[in-house]
Amino acid sequence: MKGEFMIASTGKTNLLGLTQQEMEKFFDSIGEKRFRAGQVMKWIHHFGVDDFDAMTNVSKALREKLKACAEVRGPEVVSEDISSDGTRKWVVRVESGSCVETVYIPQGKRGTLCVSSQAGCALDCSFCSTG
């Protein structure tokens, strides 16, 4: 299993980063049926659940198995800045240890979310935390 899935520093597979196909392979690797992937993905992505115990249509035995070998963990927020106009800037550390910058810019009833995809960017701009 370690060769196929990203194992976090906790020694567990982070289910949050898996595609449907990868999730199905993960469930195969722990001796479970592939349909469990869709079940758990719905809890994670539709309901926003990161606690296996809250996944009530998953058997208690499977929830215990998941707690032992998997986790649902988003990026770590390293810093957050909020400006007077409501703009929010976050620096988050992703699984690889790199930091990326995310900015939310409110615009009336809507907003724009900008997510840097340049972890380790060589430009090293003074205003950006991703370089």
N, C-alpha and C positions, 0 to 999 in steps of 0.2 A: 504494500500500500504506500510506503514512503516514497517510492519512485514515481508514483502517478499523481499524487496530490501534494499541494503545498502544505507542509507541516509547520505550524506556528512555533514560536519559541516555547510555548506551553507543551509541545509534543502532540498537539491535537490538530486535526484538520479543520480549517476555518471554512464552514459551509457557505458563508456569505459570498465568497469569491468564485464559487463553482457555477458552471453552466448547467443546464438541464442534463446534458449528456454526461458531463463529469460527475454530477450528483448521482445519476443512475449507476455509473461505474463504482462510485464510492459505496453505495448501498450493496452492490454485488460483492464488493471486497469485504464487507462485514457480515456477509451471509444473509442479507435481507433481500426482499423482492424489490424490483426496480420501480414499481408504482409508488413506493415510499418517497422517492425523490420528489414527485409532484406534490405529494401531501405536505412534506416538510417545506418545500419551496413556497407553497401558498401561505403557510404560517409566517415564513420569514419575509417574503416580498409583498404579500397582499395585506396581511394583518400587522406587520412590523414586529413580530414576536422574536425575541432572542433567547427565551427561556424554554428549554425543552419540556419542563413540567407543565407549561401552559398549553402545550400542543395536545389537546384533549382527545383528538381522534387517533392518536398514536398510542400503541400499547405501552403500559408502564415498563415492561421489560425492554422495549426498544428505546424508550426515553432514558432509561438507566444506561443502556449500551452507548447511546449518543453522548451522554454526559461524560462517559469514560474516554471516548476517542474523538470527539468533535466539539466545536464551539461555533457561536455566531458572534463575530466581533468586527465592528467597523473600525475605521482608522482612528488613531489617537489624536485628539485635538491638542496641539502643542500651545497655540495661543489664539486669542480672539480679541479683535479690536472693533469697536463700534464708533462710527463718526456721528457728528451732530445731525447729519441728514438721513441717518438710519442705515447707511451703508455698513455692512458687516464684512470683516476680513478674517478668515481663519487660516492658520497654518496647520496642516494635518500630516501626521507621520503614517505612511502606508506600510504594508507588510514587509517590504524590502528594507525598511529603515529610512528611506528617502522621505524628504518633506515636500509637499506640494501646497500651493496657495489656492484658496477658494475665496471668491468675493461675491456677496449678494448685494445687488443694487436695486433698492425699491423704486418703483415707477408707478405712482398712483395706486391702483388696485392690483397691479401686477408687479413683477420684479424680474430681474435678470440674474442668473447664476453663472459666474465665470469660473471654470475649473482649469487650472494650469495642468498641462500634460507634459511639462518640461522638467521633470525631476532630474536634477543634476545638470541643468542648462548651463552651457559654457559662457553665456553672455554676462552673467553675474550682475544684473541691473541692481542699483542701490535700493530701489523700492520693492524688490521682490525677494521672497524667501526661498525660492526653489533652486537657486544657483549653487 
